[in-house]
Amino acid sequence: MTTAPPPYEEYSEDFSALEVTITSTFEEGLRRFKSKVQRSKILTEYKERQHYVKPSEKRRKKRRDRDERRRLNTIREKLIASGEWDKMQKKKESKYNTDQYE
């Protein structure tokens, strides 16, 4: 059996109001609203709070993320030491710096 959510007054102090003024069209106002919601990170917090995550799971995810960052850093350091990193960066720059954009 599901229970009803608590009344809005119980959790309303956790949220700040988002005000959007519509100057020209509804689409523009909707776009502004979406960007404000995204910047305020309301949806990400909502999704995080939808399910309970055990503290051990949080630690495990934190450890996995840390290990992945370390692995990528060691790969980058090896590429820098071998000189491959500079080649990759030059290739990226040449990809975006073509004559058609000038």
C-alpha positions in Angstrom: 0.0 0.0 0.0 1.4 3.4 -0.9 1.1 6.4 1.3 0.4 9.9 0.2 3.3 12.3 -0.1 3.7 14.8 2.8 2.0 18.2 2.4 4.0 20.8 0.4 4.6 22.9 3.5 6.8 20.3 5.1 9.4 20.4 2.4 8.8 23.8 0.8 11.7 25.5 2.6 14.1 23.2 0.7 13.1 24.6 -2.6 13.5 28.1 -3.9 11.0 29.6 -6.3 11.9 29.9 -10.0 10.4 32.9 -11.7 10.5 33.3 -15.4 9.1 36.3 -17.2 7.8 35.6 -20.7 8.7 38.6 -22.9 7.9 37.5 -26.4 6.8 33.8 -26.9 5.8 30.9 -24.8 8.6 28.8 -26.4 11.2 31.3 -25.3 9.8 31.3 -21.8 9.8 27.5 -21.7 13.4 27.5 -22.8 14.4 30.0 -20.1 12.5 27.9 -17.5 14.2 24.7 -18.6 17.6 26.4 -18.3 16.9 27.8 -14.9 15.7 24.4 -13.7 18.9 22.8 -15.1 21.1 25.4 -13.5 19.4 25.1 -10.1 19.9 21.3 -10.2 16.4 20.6 -9.0 15.9 17.6 -11.2 19.3 16.0 -10.4 18.5 16.3 -6.7 15.1 14.9 -7.2 16.4 11.9 -9.1 19.1 11.3 -6.4 16.4 11.3 -3.7 14.0 9.0 -5.5 15.7 5.9 -4.1 17.6 5.2 -1.0 21.3 4.5 -1.6 23.1 2.7 1.2 26.2 4.3 2.6 28.3 1.4 1.4 27.0 1.9 -2.1 27.9 5.6 -1.9 31.5 4.7 -0.8 31.8 2.1 -3.5 30.7 4.5 -6.2 33.1 7.2 -4.8 35.9 4.6 -4.9 35.1 3.6 -8.5 35.0 7.2 -9.7 38.4 7.9 -7.9 40.0 4.8 -9.5 38.7 5.7 -12.9 40.1 9.3 -12.6 43.5 7.9 -11.5 43.5 5.4 -14.4 42.8 8.2 -16.9 45.4 10.4 -15.3 48.1 7.7 -15.6 47.2 7.1 -19.3 47.4 10.8 -20.0 50.8 11.1 -18.2 52.1 8.1 -20.2 50.9 9.8 -23.4 52.6 13.1 -22.4 55.8 11.3 -21.6 55.9 9.6 -24.9 55.0 12.7 -26.9 51.7 11.2 -28.2 49.6 13.7 -26.3 51.0 16.6 -28.3 50.3 14.8 -31.6 46.7 14.2 -30.5 46.2 17.8 -29.5 47.6 19.1 -32.8 45.3 16.7 -34.6 42.3 18.1 -32.7 43.4 21.7 -33.4 43.8 21.0 -37.1 40.4 19.4 -37.2 38.7 22.5 -35.9 41.0 25.1 -37.5 40.3 24.8 -41.2 40.2 27.5 -43.8 36.4 27.3 -44.2 35.8 28.8 -40.8 38.0 31.9 -41.5 
